[in-house]
Amino acid sequence: MRLSRIIMALTVGLAVVAVPTAAGAAQPQPAPSATTDPPQPPPYPPVVASLTVNRPTIFLGETVILTGTNFGPNETVDISVTVTPLAAPAGGQAPARRSDGSTVAMAPVAYQASAPLNFTAFTNAQGRFTRSYKPSVTGLLTFTATGRESGRTASTELRVLHKKQPLPVTGDSMGTPMKLGGGLVGAGAVMLLLTLAWRRRQRLGGAAH
């Protein structure tokens, strides 16, 4: 009798201990932390368009080549041109002088009608284009290219100077060399005559002896 009571008490105790354990096992497990998610790859860097000119400085009447890269594929690119006057001579600068001593006024650069100031180019499948341009205006030209579909933009500069003019040949500049040449010819003639006279005298003196 006493043994059966002991077995019953042990059975009840084990049942009481097992109930909380089963309840804890039945509870839902927490979701995994967000920090365990794999890292996301960094975003791609933005594409930057570029515009270059094959020669930074030209003379009026010459042609340059504009090259654009990294624009949208097969798109139209609008190109605008702005003109800035070249720097004028300093206020205290001495005027140019002619050979006769007279001065020449340094007038500001005169501008011709500029055409065109707006034109277009077309890119290939790689977003690249080339476009020739012949300025009809002097000054500092700034080209700005903008893709219609991509919205990408780039700019470059070109300096256009007046054509080099040959220096005029004036009467004064020609007179000095001619005078100097004439003097040398005259001196040579005198020396020749003196030499001939001396030789003749030497011959006559030898014949007398």
Salt bridges, closest charged atoms under 4 A:
GLU62 OE1 - ARG55 NH2 3.06
ASP78 OD1 - ARG148 NH2 2.96
